[in-house]
Amino acid sequence: MAGHSKWANIQHRKGRQDEKRGKAWTRVIREIMVAARQGGGDPTANPRLRLAIDKAKAVNLPADTVKRNIDKATGNLEGVSYEEIRYEGYGIGGAAIIVDCMTDNRVRTVAEVRHAFSKYGGNLGTDGSVAFQFKHCGQFVFAPGASEDQIMEVALEAGADDVITGDDGSIEVLSPPADFEAVKAALESKGLKPEIAEVTMRAENPIELTGDDAARMQKLIDVIEDLDDVQDVFHNALISADT
């Protein structure tokens, strides 16, 4: 979008997430437990659990904590049972928002999410109301200056769907979720390390917010992300990096 750097927006989002590392262990533990319960406790046979363990390593979660929560989830130890819930809604200026939660109390969670939306200018929608505006995919983002030709060659050979170069020089690789690990391994084997590598819900039609609208949208996102049961928040707003 004119006057707006996609790379700056991605860095802004990443910086906001880094500021909230206090919640990172809790979120990773929940992800490990759900992944292990659904796909078993062997990471070699459970791609989702492998990804969750990678996230645990990235936030320095102790290995014994990882093992203990895998054991809880697979029934070897008594533990809390979490379920996954997705909420969809609208933010400032009609921006689309998806909120992924893991909870042991569905009634509590929906009440907290609804309250956050209504208090800070949003509106909780129905299932499917905004999901069509996002693509479930693997996403790898490289900083401006990375080798477009090399990234494209390696990524497409490994199963990526698309390689997109932004006006600001950043490079984005998209893959099917099932091919995320293969593409990641192929890129890293060639020394190509992305700034961001995740399976995500990627906004198909971003909208730019500035000024007061940008500030209000950022506040809404911050409040939702701070809820105890929230794992991830995806939205299609491009928010000014100085918000």
N, C-alpha and C positions, 0 to 999 in steps of 0.2 A: 504494500500500500504506500502511496505517496507520502513522503515525510516520516515514514515509520520503518525502523529496522527490525526485521523479524529476529535477527540474531540478538539484538539488544533485549527484545521481549523475552526470548528464551532464557537469556542470562538473568534477567530480572526475576523470572519465575523460579529458576534454580536457586538464586540467592535467597528468595523468600523461603524456599523449602529448607535451605541450609540453616536459616535462622531458627527453625523449629525442630532441630535435631533432638530436643528433649522428648518429643513424642515418637521418635524414630524407632526406638527399641520396641515399644508397645505395638506399633503397627507391624513391624517385621515379625514379631512373635505371633501375632494373630494370623498373618499370612502363612507362616510356617505351619501352624496348627491346621488351618483349613486345607492347605495343599497336601499335607500328610494324611489327613483324614480322608480326603477324596481320592488321592492317588497312591497311597501307601507311603511307608517311611523310608523306602530305598531311593535316594536321589538319582541313582543311575537309571532307574526305570520310571522316574517321575519328573518330567521337565519343569513343571511348575514349582516343585519343591527345590529343584536345582537353582532356579532363578531366585527363589526366596532366600536360599542359603547365600547366594551371591550378594543379595541386598544386606543380609545380616553381616557378612564380612565387611561390606562397605561402611557400615556404621559401627564396626568394632564390637558387635555382639559376641560375648564369649562362646566358645564352641560347646562347653558343657550346658549352657543355657539353650543353645540350639538343639542339642540331643535330648535334653529333658523335655522340651516342648514337643518334639517329634514323638517321644514316648507317650506323652499325655494324649496326643491326638490319635495315636494308633491303639490306644487302650492299654498300654503297658503301665501307665500311671493314671490316677484319677485326675481329671481336669475339667475345666469349663468347656462347654460345647458352643462354638460360634457358628453363626449362619451368615451368609452373604446377602446383602440387600442393596439394590440400586435405586436411587431416587433421581428424578429428572425435574428440571424447573427452568425458570427464567430469571435473569438478573437485570441489571440496569440497562436501559436501551434495548430490551428484548434479547439480550445476550443469552445463549443457551448454556445450561450448566448440567453436568452429570455428577452425582455424588455416590461414590461406592463406599459402603459401610460393612463392617463385620461386628456383629453384636450377639450378646446372650440375652437381650431383652428388646424385641422388636417394637413394643409399644413405647418404651422410653426413647428409642432412637428416632422414630418417625416424629414424635412430639418435639424433640430437640431440633431436628432438621427443619421442620415446618416453622418453628418459632424463629429460627435464624433467618430463613427466607423472608418471612412476613415483617420482622422487625427492621431489617436492613434494606428494604426496598425491592425484594425479589418476590417470586410467586412459585410455590411448589406445584408442579404439573402432574400429569398422569403418566403411566408407563407408556413409553414410545413417543412421548410428546416432542422430545428433542433428539433422541438417539440417532435418528436418521441423518442428522447433521454431522455425525462423527463416523470415522472409520477405525475399526479395531485393527491395529497393525503393530508391527515392530518398527521402531523409529530410532535412527542413529543420526546425530547432528554433529557436524564438524565445523570448527571455527573458520572464519574467513582466512584464506591463504593455503588451505589444504589442497592437495593435488586432485583436481576433479577427475582427470583421466584415469588415474590409478584407482581411485575409489570406485568409479563407475565400473571399471573392468573387473575388479575383485568382487564387488557387491552383486553385480548382475550374474556373474558366473556362479556365485554361491546361492542364488535363488531370490535375490531382491526383486521387487516389482518395479521400482522407480528410483531414480536419482535426480534430485531437484536442486538447482543452484539458485540461491536467492540474489536479489539485486545488491545486497550488502556483501556478497561473496561467501556466505555460509553455504554449506552443502548438507542436504538432508537425504538420507537413504530410507526407503520404506520397504518393508517385507511382510509377507504373511506371518501371523503370529507363530505358526508352526515352524517357520524357517528362521526365527529370530536367533536361536543359538548357533545355527550353521553360519549365518551371515556374520554374526559377532565374532565367531572363531576365525573365519576366513579373513576378516578385516584385521584382527589383532595379529594373526600370523604374518601379515605383511607390514606390521608396525604402524597400522592405521588405527589410532585410538580416538574414538569419538568423545566429545565433551558430554554428550547425553546418549545413553543406550537403554531403551526400555520398551516394554510392550504397553501400549497406551491407547487411548481413544483420541484420535487426531481430528481436530476441527476441520471440516471441509470448506466452510465459508466463514472465515474470521471477519469480525467487525471491529472497527477501530473506535476506541473511546478516549476522549481527552478531557482535561479540566476536571470539573466537579463530577461528571459522570464516571471518569476513570477512577477518581478517589473513592467514590461510593461503591463501585464495583470491587475494587481491591479490598475495601472494608468487609463487604459481604463474603468474599472468598476467604479472607483471613478468619472471620468468625466461624464459617462452616468448617474450615480445615482444623480449627482448634477444638471442635467437638470430639469427645473421647472416642466415639465409635466410628469416626470417619477415617477411611484408609486413603482415598484419593479423591481429588476434585478435578474435573476436566471442564473446560469452558472454551468458548470461541471468541472471547474478547481479547483484542490487542490493547494492552494497557501501557501507557507511556512509562518509560523506565524511571522517570523522576517522580512518579506518583508515590 
